[in-house]
Each structure stands twice: as C-alpha cells, then as structure tokens.
Amino acid sequence: MSNQEKVLEVKNLTVSFKTPNGLVRAVRDISFDLYKGETLAIVGESGSGKSVTNRAIMGILAGNAIIDDGEINYRNQDLTKLSEANFHKIRGNEIGMIFQDPLSSLNPIMKIGKQITEAMLVNGNRVKNRFIDLFHNEYHDYLNLLTRIKLAKKDLKDKIYEINVDKEMTKADKREKIVAYKAKSKALLADLKSQVPDVKRRYLAAKATAKVQIKKEIVEVNQEKQKAVSNLNAEIAKKVSALKDAQGNEAQQKRINQEIRELRVELSNLNEAFRRRFKVTQKEAYERAIQIMREVNIPDPEKRFNQYPFQFSGGMRQRIVIAIALTANPKLLICDEPTTALDVTIQEQILNQIKDIKKERDLSVIFITHDLGVVANMADRVAVMYAGKIVEYGTADEIFYNPKHPYTWALLSSVPDLDTKDKLVSIPGTPPDMLFPPKGDAFAERNKYALKIDFEEQPPFFKVSDTHYAATWLLHPDAPKIPTPPIIQQRIERYTKTTAAKLAETETKTKTVEGE
C-alpha cells in the first residue's frame, strides 16, 4: 500500500461522550489509513466504537460528543478542526455514507425521486455533475467491452469443460465440438480485443477533454465574477470616500448612503446570480437521478421515481439509499452495516452492487460491520475493534487465515458457514462499561486465554508481518504458546481447501481450453 495514494489518515483519534454519570470513552487512541480504491473493513461488536469513528469522519457526532484528541486528515485538511459551514462542503460531496437501516434512512411520506434529488438541488454542482456526463457514454462503452471479453472467456472455458465431462459423447464428437466452439469463440474474442485500444483511447480522450473544458468553464466564470465584484467594490469605495468629503452636507450624505445601500444589494444579487450558474436545475437533477437509479439496478426508474418507500422491497430501499449517497460523486464511501436489515440473498446482491460501484467509480470504501463473514470477499484490509480500540489489523487474508488476537478468534468462531458441523461459539460475557475503561486488555474478562498481565497493562501492537499487527500479550516472546483454537484451525483448513479446489478447477478449464 505504500505506493498508493493515501485518501484518509486517522491519527490517535479519541472520542468521548458527556453523560450525567461521567465521560463514556467510546474511541480510544486509534490510528489507520485508507488508500485510493481500497476497501477497509472495521469489524466489532455493538459498542466497539466503529460507528462512532465513522460518524467522526462524517462530522455527524451527537451533541454531547467530544473529540478529545487526534486528527482525521482528508486531502491535507484536518476534519476535526473544520467549522460546520466548511464541513458542509465535504459531507456528501466528497465523503458519502450508506446508513444501516434503509427504512429509517428514508422519509416515509416523501417520494423517492424527491429524496434522491434533494441534496443535488441544495448543494449540487452542475459543472461537477456535467464533467462525468461529458464522458459517461465512452466510459460505459469501455466497461461494457471489458465485461463482454470477460464473459466470452468464461463461456469458452465453461463450454469446453461441459463438453469434456459429458459421459454420453464419444471422444471424436467431443473433439469436433470443441474445435468448432473454440474457432467460433476465438474469432469473437479476437474481434472484441481488437476494439479495446480504440474504445479505451476514446474514453480517455473524452475524459481528458471534459477535464480541460470544465476547468476552463470554472476559471472563466470565476474570472467574470471577480471582475464584476471588483468593479462593484471599487464603486462602493468611491462612494464611501465621497461620503467623507460630503461631511456637513446632510442632503448629499443621505443620497450617497442610499447609493451605497443600492450597490451593496447589487453586490449580494450578483453573488447569488453566480451561485445559481453552478446550481443544479430541476431537469438536471431528475436526469441525474434516473441515471443513478439505473446504475444501482432499479428497474423502470421513471416510474419508481414517483413512488414512496413503502412501495419498495427492503433490497430496493437499500439501493435507493446507495443512489442518494452517489448523487454527489463522492470520492470516499462509508457503508455503516448496510446489509443488517436484509435477508441473506438480498444481502449478497447489495454487497456485489457496492463492489461493482466501487470498481466503476474507483472509490475508497470504509465498510463497518459486526460480521466478519460479510466482508470475507469484499475487504482489502480489516481492522478489528473492541472497547474503543483497534486490537488487530491486517490484510483480509491475514485476518481470516492467520488471526492472532483472541477477540478475532471469538468473532470468527461465531460466524456460521455451510460446512460448520460443531455448535457455533458465542462470546461469553459483555463488553466493559466504558465509563470506567479497564486498566489492562479490555477483552481480558471474556478471554479464556488471558494472562495475568492482561488485567494489569494494555498490550502494545506486536508485529506479525509488514502488514499485520495484533495487540495481545500472547505474541510476547515470553508468553506461553497458545495454539489457534480447533474451530478456527478447522475453518482455516476448509477455506484453504476450498480456495485450492477453485484454483485447480480454473487451471483444469484453462488447460483444457489451451490443450484441446
């Protein structure tokens, strides 16, 4: 990750909440980075501090919250130091958020279309929206071509594999069919691949042209505004000077004061007029909403635009919430338990939707969840939180295949999978009262592997690899060697075998395609 562009940097963040009984220490000295195009999953039980962390990033903490210490650096500015007026420019426009429950996130008595367009009409920048529209067609032509190539390759492999495992066909028939199908598929692939350079060139050229055009428009409008404002300010300055010269002439002073007031009204109207030039119109907001509704796979968007939330299923409501988050083209998307209220089938659809949108828009994503299973195929890196602290972080593979903290073991042990025959292990006890944070490792009271030192001193982060760290005394050189719990070891072995089987099947299909 060191060569990638860093989008967000959280440093030593500490957040507390004022209550009648004292301060609740919700987030305690946490640090992490987020890189461009990366998905970082923050995982932990309710009350672990993961949602508070992300509400701090969004600037939507409750009124009794205090950011005691730390920084949240986004694009060279510390979000913890921003005024609400300045945060208003970032929230939604730069950083979007998908909330947990779509039913409570949507206004039940407001039509869906109005809820999608509302933010665009208030804060939308028509120039920024039009930038994407200028190369939207070329961009989707390029993506569609890449998808068609990918599907053509998969169809070829699947078809040849299907012919080879057909027990009713003779070898001669199989060979004949494979040769014919390969010839047809390779001709299709050759044609599709030959189109890639030209389609990609058109997309990149359209994007570059759009960037230059939009920058030019913004510069011209700003220059025009500065000139007009400067002229009016010069006129006002002259009138103020004339007002001083007219001391003692009451009638002349009254006239000049009136002229100054009129010029100031004109200046205010001028600023409003230029603001409107960047303001999204009703027509533009409608067109953009329909476009985004299609992007998140809502069928018949023109009809659905005028419907109410109760007319949508849970999965469709969540797609609307995603659409609302995407209207301002944010660079960073925070997903706060976006699938909790959905059944397993719809949950998978929404997760795939977020993955596709992330890829298409090159978004950076923070995904908050209590369920490690949800992020198994989504996250690039995982941060495990407990009692306001990050206790382990690493790549997704490191967390799933080589977990080191007992709390991570506990989370993995409680995740169901289709092959688990043993009873799932629940985590005993409850999280600590954060009015009185524990002196040592916060998980010690619930940890059957806890050492004496866990109750006395917080463990530092121990390095497992260059990308993997865990805050547990079990990693200290002098600690007793505690093996990974059997249920975790069995699950890792199953994951490894499943992954190996999938790779072997893919290799078999590839060799069959290349060798037949």
N, C-alpha and C positions, 0 to 999 in steps of 0.2 A: 504493500500500500504506500510505501514511502515515495514512489514516483508519481502517485496520483495527486490530483488537485484536492486540497482539503476544503470542504464546504463549511463544516461546523466544527468548533472546538470548545468543549466544555471543560473548564479547569476548576478543580477544587470547589465545586458548587455545594453550598449548604443552604437548606431552606427549612424554616420553622413556621409553626402556626401558633398565634396567640390564642389561648383559651382561658376561661376563668380559673382553671387549675394550674396554669403554667404554660410553658412552651412545649409543643409537640415537635420533636426533632424528626421531620419527615424525610429529609435528604441530608446525608452526612458526608461531605467532602468527597464527591465523586468526580471523576475525570474520564472523558472519552472523546474520540474524534470520529467524524463522519466524512467519507470521501465521495467525490463525484461518481454517480452511477452505482453506488454501493447501497445494499440493504443491511442495516444494523438492527438486530432484534434485541429488545430489552425485555427480559423474562423474569417473572417472580410472582409470588402470591399477592393477593389483595393486601394493600397496606405496605408493600415493599418500597414504595417511593417512585415507581416507574412512571405513573401517570403525572405525579407532581413534577417530576423532572421535565416532562414534555410540555406541561402547561407553563412551566417557567420559560421554556424556549419560545412558546407562543405568546407569552406575556398576558396570560389569562388566569393567573393565580387568584385565589379568593382574597377578599379584602383584608382578612386577618393574617395573610401570609407575609413573611419577612425573608428576604434573601440576605442571609447573614454574611455570606462570604462567597467569593468565586466569580468567575467570568463565563459568559456564553458568547463566544466570538463568531459572528457570521459576517462574511465579506468585510473583514477589517473593522468591524464595529462591535462593541460590547452591548448586547441586547439588555443586560441588566441595568445599564445606565441610560437607556433611551426614555424619553418622555412618551406619554400615551399618543400624542399627536404624531411623533415620528414612528412609533411602533405601528401605528395605523397604516402607514405606507408599506410596511413589510408584511404584516399579518394578512394572509390570504394572497397578496400579490407575489410575495417571494416564498413564504412558508405556508403551505396549506395543511389542513387537518381533516381526517375522516374520523368521526366520533363513533363511540361504541354501539349505541342503540339507535338505529335509523328512525324508529318510530318517535322517540323523544327528541331527535335532532331536527325533525321536520314539523312545521306548523300544520296541525290537522285541518285548519279551516282556510288555508291558503293554497291556491292551485300550484301544482308542481312547477309549471313554467315560470310563474312569478318568483318562486323561491330560487330557481336557478339563475334568473336574470337580475334579481335584486342587487346582488353585490356588484355585478357588472355595471348597472345603471348608476350606482352610488360612487364606486371607486374605479370602474373600468377605464382603461386607457385604450382608446380606439386605435391609436397608432401601434401600440404593442400587440393588440389583437390582430391587426391587419398585417403585421410582419409575418406571422405564421400563415395567414391566409394567402399571402403572395406566393408561397412555395408549397402550399398544402398538397396540391394535386401531384406535383413532381415527387414530393416526399412519399406519398402513399403509393404512387406508381413503383417507386424503388422498393418499398417494403413488400408490396404485393408480389413483385417479381422474385425477390429473395424467398418469400414463402412458397411460391409455386415451384421453385427449384428444390427446396427442401422436401416438399410433398412428393415431387416426382422421384427423387432419390429414394424416399421411404417406400413409395408404391412399388418401385422396381425391386427393392430388397424383399419386401413382403410377398410380392407375387412369385418371385423365384423360389423363395423359401416355401411358400404354399404349394407350388408345383412339386418341389423335391420331397415333401413329406406326404404327398398323395400316394397312398398304397395301391390304388386301383390303376394307376398309369404305368405303362412299360417305360423302361429307360430310354428307348428310342423316341417315344412320344414326349417324354419329359424334355429330352434334349432339343427336339424340334420346336416345342412350345417355348422353351427358354430362349433359344436362338432368335425366334420371331419376336418375342416380347422384349428382349434386350435391344434388338435392332430398332424397334419402334420407340422404346423409352430413351435410348441413347440419342436418337435423332431429335426427340423432344427436348432432352437436356441440352444438347448442343445448340439448339435454336434459342432456348431460354438464356443459357450462359453467354451467348453471343450478344444478347441485348443488354447485359449488365453494364458494360463500360459506358454505353451511350446514355442509358437511363440514370445511372449514378452521376454522370457528368452534368446532365440536365438538372438533376435535383440540387447538386452542389452549386451549380451556376445560378440557379433560381434563388437559392438561399443567400448566396453572396450578393447578388443584385438587390434582393429585398433588404438586406442589411444596409447596404450603401444608400438605397432610396429612403429608407426610414430615417437613418441618421441625418441625411440631407434635409428631409422634411422637418425634423425636430430642430435642427440648427437654424433653418430659415424662419420657422415660427418663433423660436426664442429670440432671434435677432430682431425680427419685426416687433415683437413685444417689448424688448429692451429699448428699441429706438422710440417707440410710441410712449412708453413710460418715462423715458429720459426727457423727451420733449415736454410732457405734461409737468414733470417735476421742475424743469427749468422755468416753465411759465409760472408755477406756484412760487418758486424762489424769487422771481421778478416782482410778483405781486406783494410778497412779504417785504421785500426791500422798499417797494413803493409805499407800503403801509407805514413804514418807519418815517419816510420822507414827508408823509401827509399828517404828521402829528400836529394837532391843533386845528385841523380841518375836519370836523366831525362828519360832514356830509360825504367828503371824499373817502374817509376811512370806512364808513358804512358801505359805500359802493365797492371798495376794494375787498372788504371782508366777504361780501356777497359773491364776488367773482372768485375768491379763493375757495369758498364752500362749493361753488359750482364745478370748479376744476377738480376738487377732491372727489366729488360724486362721479365726475367723468373718469377719474383715475380708477375708482372702485369698479365702475361699469366696464372699463377696459380690461381689468384683470379678470373679471367674470367672463367677458367675451372670449378671451384667450383660453380660459379654463374650459369653456364649452367646446372649443375646437378639438380638445383632446377627449371630451366626454363621449361615451358610447351612446348611440341613439337607440330608441326602442326597436327599430328594424334590425340594427346590427346585433343587439342583444338577443333578439329572437333567433336570428340566423345562426349565431354562435351557439346558442342553447341547443338547437336542433342538431347541429354538427356534433356537439359533445355527447348528446344523448345517443346518437348513432355510435359514437366511439366506444361508449360503455355498454353497447349491445342492448339498448332498449328498443324493442320493435315498434313500428308505427309512431315515431316521436311526435309528428304533427298532431296526432290525436291525443297522445298521452300528455302533451304539453298543457292541455286544458283540464286535466283530471286532478283529483285530490289524493293525498297519501293513502287513504283507506281503500282506494281502488287499485292499489299496487300490492303485490306479494312482498314478503319480507326481503327476499333477494333483490327484487326490483327497487324497493325503497333504498336498500343499501347502494345500489347502482346510482340512484339519484343523488345520494349523499356524496358519492365519489365524483359525480358530474359537477356538483356545486363546488367541490374542492379544486376541480381542474379548470374552472372558468377563467381564472386569472393567470393561468400558465405558471404555477409556482415552480421553483427550482428544487424545493425540498418538500417532501410529503410525509406527514406524521400520521400513522394509522394506529389509533388507540382502540385495541381489541375490536377490530371492525367485523369480526365473524362470530362474536359471542352469542348473539341472539338468533343465529341461523342454524338450520339443520345441516348435517354433515355434507350432503350432496350440494346444497347451495353454497356452503362454506368453501368447498373446493372451487366452485365456479368463480366466486368473488376473489379468492386468492390468486387464481390464474389470471383474472381480469387485472388485478393490481400488478402482477408480474409483467403482463403484456404492455400495460400503460407505462410502467417504469422503463421498459426496454425501448418503446417507441419514442418516449419523450426524454430519455437519458436522465431520469430523475434520481435523486438521492432519497432514500426512504428510511425512516425510523419506524419499526414495527413493534408495538407494545402488546404483550400477551402474557397470560399466566400458564399457557400450554406450550411446552417445548415441541410437541408433535406438530403444531400448526406451522412452525417456521422451519421444519426439517428441510424442506426443499425450496425455501424462499430466501433465507438469510445468507449473507456472505460471512458476517461475523455475529457473535452472540455475546451479550453482556448479561450475566445473571445477577439480579439484585435481591438483597434480603435486608430488612430493617434499615432501609435508607442508604445502604452501601452496596457497591459492586463487589461481589465476592469471587467472581471468576469471569474471565473473558478470553475469547479466542475465536478462531475460525469456526464455522458451523461443524466441519468435520472433527475438529479437536474437541469441541464440547460434546458431540454425540458419540465419538469413538474413543475418546481418551479423557473423560471427565475426571476432575481431581478433587473438587470440593464436596463434602458430604451433603450439602444442600442441593447441589446439582444432581448428585446420585438420587436424592429423595424425589426431586422433580421428575427425573427420568423414570424412576420406579413407579410413579403414579400415572404415567401416560399409557393408555391402552393401545395395544396393536393387535392385529388379527391372529398373530401366532403365539401370543402370550397364553400359556395354559395355567400358570400359577396365579393365585389371587394377587390383585394389584396392592401395592403397599401404600397406605396413607401415611402422611407425615404426622407424627404424634404431636400433641400439644398445640399451642397457639403462638403467633408471633409476639414478641415482647411489647410491653407498654412503652411507647416512645416518649412519654412524659418523663420517664426515667430510663434512658438508654443503658443497656448492660455495660459493665465495666470491660469485659473481655469480648470474646467472639459472641455476637448476638445469637447465633444458632446453637450455642453450646447446650442450652437447656433441653433442646429437642434432638440432640445429636448423640446417638448411642456410641459413637466413636470418639467423643470428646475427651481431651486430655485435661489434666489439672490446670495447665497454663491457659486453656481456653476460657476458664472462668475468671482469670486474673488479668489477662493482657490481650488486646486486639492483635491478631496476626497481621504481619505485613504481606505484601504480594510476593509470592515466590515464583521465579521464572521456570516454566515448563519447557517452552520453546521461545523463539523470537517473537511469536505472535500469540502465545498462550501463557496466561498468568492466573494464579489462584491464591486467595488469601486464606490459607489454612495451615495450622501448625503441623498437620500431618506431612507436609512437604519439607519440614525442617530436617536437616541431616541427622539430628539426634532423635527424631521421633520414631516410635515403633512402626514397623512396616505393616500397614493395614491394606489387605488386598481389596480390589474392587468387589463390591457385593455381587453374589452369584447372579441375581436377577439382572443386574446391569451387564455383567460379563456375557450372559446368555443372549441378551438383546444385541450387544455389540457383535457377537458371533453371527447372529441372524442377519443383521444389517450387512455385515461383510460378505456373507454367502449370497444374499440377495443381489448385492451390487456386483459381485463376481459373476453370478449367473446371467445378469442382464448384459454385462460386458461380453461374456462368452457367446451369448445369443447374437449380439450385434456383430461380433467378429465372424461367427459362422455365416450369417447372412451376407456379410461383405465378401468373404472368401468365395461363397457360392456364386455371387454376382460376378466376381472377377475371374473365377476359375472355370465356370461352365461355358 
